[in-house]
Amino acid sequence: MKVKVGLVSLGCSKNQVDAEMLLSVIDKDGFLITPDVDQADVIIINTCGFIESAKQESIENILEFCTLKQEGKIKSVVVTGCLVERYKQDIIKEIPEVDVVLGIGSNLNISQAIKKSLMGEKVIDISDKYNLPLEGERILSTSPFYAYVKIAEGCSNGCTYCSIPLIRGKFRSRPMESVLKEIKSLEVQGVKEIILVAQDTGRYGHDLYGENSLYKLLEEITKFEGIRWIRILYCYPERIDEKLLSVIRDNPKILKYIDMPMQHINKRILKEMNRIGDIDFYRSHILNMRNSVPGLVIRTTFIVGFPGETEQEFQEVYNFVKECKLERVGCFAYSKEEGTRAAIMDNHIDEIEKERRAVAIMKLQQDIMKKHNLDLIEKDLEVVVEGYDKYAESYYGRSYMDSPEIDGKVFFQFEGSLNIGDFIKVRVFDSLDYDLLAEVLT
């Protein structure tokens, strides 16, 4: 009887791509993959270690499955991912019930490690993080019509608050041929929406081709007939130039949506973060982006409560969000991460105060979102069908304005039958918080 393996992947979409490659490896080696972790003999926990809340979630999952192992419900617990890269010795020492501790550079050894653990051997396999494969076959864990494509790994920005370089190493792009080969394979599988991800997507190709080459990659992806939508995440402001904007504007397959982390707008705080710019830079940059690409939806994130951030500097962020009325905003309280330069800075801010500032930004953004959604009433949208909500007795999907799992949805009723991945036209007639209500146009 085949050994059943379940996988829990935590954290970001980039980590999810790694998890999907892990699934392909163990599938090829004869294990049976089960989506129901309650039925699994072996559990793989692909951890996140980016910020404190993510680390805590990872630890809670590890402890939960170790308890199930002690109760005899599973046979082996495998831990890999970002938390292992940061805290491998702590995991080995503090959670001895874990059977396999696997560094990301050892992901291709996953099957051998599982087999050893089932023979009663404790496996610790930590190799150079740069051995992490940047390409390979995957078993998609998303809905069948969309897929994340990781075009680069690591980061070289050196932001003082960020642990990514410690975990993932320096920025390195995949060759364009490799990315396009993967997208061709996804197209054959029926994927219609490609979501490009990296720690810094706008930097793509600079290390290989001597210039930021995301615009060239996008042009090539538009040539795939089966790919209908192309979405860009994690593109830093300083990489968004006229070449990139013109490609987004002129190619209907490239969604008028860009995820552009700003983190802050005060010049002093940005300098302390080792980020560029100030309020004037961002104000003019956003205006130029909107003028260059009509209908562009901008998603961004801010960090508040950075060490030494004054109330006035926080208010600058608040007022900027209020002024610019960005379509999508996330805000996070600064998280003190070991090994980063910001962690040893002076004047760290009280946790309650940091959270107050983050909540204030998100409450403001909720009001802005309500206004955005009201402006969409009587507007027509193309929506990709994601599923049917039996409680609401309604189908739901996403428009070009919405990235999976982080943005809102469009709910609509339909008398006939629709398939997941179908594209339909709807007209908005109302809104509910972050979501839209619409009717199907026939």
WOSUL-V744050 format. One record per helix or strand of 2 or more residues. SS is the DSSP state (H for helix, E for strand). FROM is the first residue (numbers start at 1). LEN is the number of residues. If there is no record, write none. Layout:
# WOSUL-V744050
ss=SS from=FROM len=LEN
ss=SS from=FROM len=LEN
This chain:
# WOSUL-V744050
ss=E from=4 len=6
ss=H from=13 len=16
ss=E from=32 len=2
ss=H from=37 len=3
ss=E from=42 len=6
ss=H from=52 len=19
ss=E from=76 len=6
ss=H from=82 len=13
ss=E from=100 len=3
ss=H from=104 len=15
ss=E from=123 len=3
ss=H from=129 len=3
ss=E from=146 len=5
ss=E from=152 len=2
ss=H from=164 len=5
ss=E from=172 len=2
ss=H from=176 len=13
ss=E from=193 len=5
ss=H from=201 len=3
ss=H from=206 len=4
ss=H from=214 len=8
ss=E from=229 len=4
ss=H from=237 len=3
ss=H from=242 len=9
ss=E from=254 len=6
ss=H from=267 len=7
ss=H from=279 len=14
ss=E from=297 len=8
ss=H from=311 len=14
ss=E from=328 len=6
ss=H from=342 len=3
ss=H from=351 len=25
ss=E from=380 len=10
ss=E from=394 len=5
ss=E from=410 len=4
ss=E from=423 len=10
ss=E from=435 len=6
